[in-house]
Amino acid sequence: MDLDKIFIKNCSPTKCGGQAVMEGVMMRGSDREAITVRLPDGRMRMKISPIAKAPAWKKIPIVRGVVAFVISLVSGTKTLLWSADVLEEDLSGTGAEADGTDGDELPAFLVKAFGEKGAWNVMLYSSVLLSLVLTVVIFVLGPTWVVNILKRVTDNVILLNLAESLVRVAVFLVYLAAISRMKEIRRVFQYHGAEHKTIHCYENGLELTPANARGFLTLHPRCGTSFLVFTILIALIVHAFFGWPTLWFRIATRLLCLPVVAGLSYELLQWAGRSDNALVKFLSVPGLATQKITTKEPDDSMLEVAICSLKAVTDPDAPAVFDGFVTTDGVYTPLEAKEPA
């Protein structure tokens, strides 16, 4: 792994970030975010939404990491659902707007109680909460319960905490390796690679073209995958301060420490994204190695999608609010208008 091609010395780190979705890429800039999805017929559907100005909590270390993590879970889920809806809409040929509020697909009692928009929000936040609970159970509580049997073999606190972290890493890697075998997920990982290459290209001041983006690696210091790996490493250090108490007390401390671990991981990720010193490179290696699983080499059509999203959030002439189709030469056609040939 050539770290000099990842922590590029003369590049200018930005606040731009993104997320791979179903057949597309979401990019987030300073004042707007854009999602672009490649439809089966080759057209690119795009949605641009404004971002509210940074609130006060954005300036509070640790706290901003916790809040940003929760917000990213909600917005990330919403973005994925939007991309899936767009693809389903195109395949069904309904021509309806993909806003995720189709009352015919929502439970009738929720629609009656909250309305279509409210029912959609209930379903969205419920799915995020369920995902969070499953993640905590599988990756946080599960390993400490499994390693509890080692208490019969050793009382060494360091070894027990280390074993818990190793189990957590093993579960995480097995999970990633398993889903990476799925065709749909592999394509999402390719779009993830396209996202990283495009941001590298932009931060190095090059024109945003597939040819220029293609020359960069699919690994990036600010990736969410690295954030997850940082949480595992920081959790090992934080949990060690509590020793190895009873199982239930240990579970309680793991849960109570989650905000601290998430906040510290966020700060470490931000530091890694704007520095290229030796310590940052050393700490980033595990996360970058894991990105070799969660990113794959994209083709040029995927790079075009990522480039369209990034241009939409960095070009001051791009629309602030938009829902329609976009071309590689930057022609924006709203849904209600006739798309150019």
N, C-alpha and C positions, 0 to 999 in steps of 0.2 A: 504494500500500500504506500503510494508516494504522497506523503502528507503535504509536500510543497505544491501539489496540484489541487489540494483541497483548501488549505490555508494559504491562499495566494497573496504574496507579500504586497503587491502594489494595487490590489483591488480596493474598492471603497464599499465596505459593508453598508447595507441599507436596512430599513424596517420592513422591506417586502418579504412576504412569506406566502405559503400556499398549502394546498391539499389536493391530492389526487382523488377523483371521484369516478363514477361509472362512465367510462369512455370520455373522460375530460379532466380538466384542471381548474381549480379555483385559485385565484391570486388575490391577495389583500395588500392594498397600498395605504397611504396615509389618510385618505379621506373616502375611499370607496373599495368595494370588493367586486370581482367579476368571476363568473363561472362560465366556462365554455365547454360544450359537449359536442362531440362529433357524432352526427346522425348516420345511420346505415347507408344513406344515399350520398354521403360525403359532405353535406352542408354542415355548417357550424352554428349551433344555437347558443346564444349568450344572454346572460342576465347580469346587469350591473346595479348594485345597490349602494347607497351612501352609508358611511360609517360615522357614528356620532363622535364628537370631539372627546378626546381622552379625559375621563373623569379624574377626580383627585386621587383615588386609590392607585392610579397608574404610577404615582410618584413614591409610593410607600414600598420599600423593599420587602420581600417575603410575601406580604399581603397581596401585592399585585400578581404574584405567581399563582397563588391559590385561586383568586378570582378569574384570572386569565384561563386557568385550566378548566374551570367549570363552564365558562363562556365558550371555550373552544369545543367542549363536549357537545353543548347544545347546538352551536352553529355548525359544527362538523356533521352532526347527525342530520340537521336540516338540509345542508348542502348535498349530502349523499342521497337523501330522499328526493330532492329536486331533480338531480341528474337521473335517477331511476324513473321518475315520473315522466321526464322529457322523452326518454327512450321508449317507454311504454306507450306514451301518447303518439309518437311517430309510427310505431309498429301497428298500433290499432287504427291509425288514420282518422282519429276523431277530430283532430284540429282544435281541441279544447286547450285552454291555457293550463300549463302545468304549474299550479301554485300549491299543490298538496292539500287542497281544501274541498275535494270532491266528496260531497255529502253522501253519495251513493255507496262509497267504500268505507264510510265511517259507521260505527255502531249507532243505531237509531236513537237509543236512549241518551247517548252523549250529545248528538245533534239537537235533540229536543231540549236537553238541559242547558247546553252552552252555546248553541248555534253552530254553524259549520266551522267558522274560524276558531271558536273556542274549543270545539271538539278536536280539531286538528292540533291545537296547542296542548290539550290534555294528553293526546296520544304521543305527541313528540316528547314532552317532558317525562311521560311514563316510560317510554323506551330508553331515554337517557338514564333515568334512575335505575331501571332494570339492568342496563349495561354496566353502570357503575357498581351496583351491588354484586353482580356476577364477577366483575374484575377484582373487587376487593376480596371476595370469597376465594376465588381461584388463585390469585397471585399474591395476596397478602396474608389471609388467614390460613389457607390451605397448607402452605409450606411450614408455618410455625407449628401447626397441628401434627404434620407428618414427622418433622424432626424431633418432636417431643419424645418419640420412642428411643432416641439416642441418649436420653437422660439416664437410661439404665446402663449405658456403657461408659459415659464420661460426665463429669461435673464441670469440665472446662468451659467457662462462659464464652471465651473467644471461639473455640471450636464449634460450639453449638450455634452461635450466631452466624459463623461463617458457613456452616452446613445449611442453615436456613436460607441464606442468600444464594448458595449454589443450587439448592432445590428450586428456588424462585427463578433463577436464570435458566435452569434446565426446562422448567415448565414453559417459560416464555419462548425459548428457542424452538422447542418441539411444536408449540402452537403456530409460530411463524412458518416453520418448515412445512407443517401440514397444510395450512391454508394457501401457501405459495404454489402448491401442486394443482390448485383449482384454476381452470382456464381463465375465468372471469377475474379472479384476484391477481393472477399473473399480469393481466392487461392493466389492472389498476396500478400494480407495481411499476409497469412500464411508464405509465403517465406520471407516477411519482418521480421516476428518473428524469422524465422530460421537464417536470417542474424545477428540479434542482439544476439541470443543465442550463435552463433558460435564465434562472436567477444568477447563476455564475456568470453567464454571458453579459447580463445587464450590469452587474456589479463590477465587471472589468471594463466597462465603457465601450463595448463593441456593439455594432448594429445588431438588432434582434432579428437574426435570420437562422433557419435550420442549419445552414452550413457552419455558421459561427458557433452556435450552441452545441453542435455535435462534437466539437473538440474538447469539451469539458467532461469531467467525471460526473457520475450520477450521485456522488456522495457530497453532502453539505453539512457544515458545522452546526447550523441552527435547526436541523431536522427534528421533528417530533419523535422519531425513533431514538435519537440520542437522548432526548428528554426522558423517555421511559427507562433507558439504561442508567442514566444519572440517578433516577429515583431508586433503583435497586442498590446502587453503590452508596448513596447517601443514607438510605434506610439501614444498611449494615452498620454504619458509624453511629447513627442516632440510637438505634435499638441496643447497641452495645452498652450504652450508659445505664440501661435498666437491668443489666445482668441477664439471668435466666430464671425468672420467678415462676409461679404456678401458671398453668396453661391459660386460665381465664383472665388472670391479671395481665399476662403477656398479650393476649388478644386485645384487651382494653387499651394497652399502651400502643399497640400497633395502629389501632383505629384513631386514637387521640393524636398520634404523631403524623398522621397522613397529611394534614395541612402544612406542617413544618417541612416535611420531606418534599412535598410538591413545590412549596415556596423556594426552598434552597435549590432544588433542581432547576427551577426556572431561572434563578439568578446565575447559576453556573452555565446554563445554556446560553444566556445573553452574553456572558463574558466570553464564552467560546466563540460566539459569532462575530465578535469584534476584535479578537486578539489572535496573534499567531506565535506567541511565545512557546517555549519548550514544554512548560508545565501544562498549558492548555492542550497542546497536541497529545501529550501523554494521557491526560484524563479523557480525551475525546476518542481515543483508539477503540475502546469496547463498543461505543455507540456507532462509530463509523464502520466497524466490522459487521455489526448487526444490520446496518443499512445495505450491506451486500445482499441481504435476503429481501429486504423490503423495497429495494429499487432494482429495476432491470433496464437494459438498454432499450430506449424507445426508437420508433421509426420516425421519419421526417413528418408524417401526418400528425403524429402525436406532439412533436415539437411545435408544429404550426398552431395547434390548439393552445399549448402553454404560452406561446408567444402572443397570441391574440389576447389572452387573459391578462398577461403582464402589461401589454401596451395599453389596455383599457384602464388600468389603474395608475399608470405613470404618465400617460399623455394628457396634458391639460386640455386638449381639444376634444378628447373622448367624452361622450355623454355621461353625466353624473348618474342618471337613472335610465335604464334601458332594458327591454325584453324583446328579443327578436333574433335576427340572423346577422352574422358578420362574415366578411371575406378576408382573405389573407392580406389584401391591400387596404384594409381598414374601412370598408364600406359597411355602415350600420343600417340595417333595414328593420324597422319595427314590425311586429307581428301583423298589425292591421294593414300594413302596406304590402304592395307586391314586391316580392324579392327579385333583385336584378338577376338577369340570366348570367 
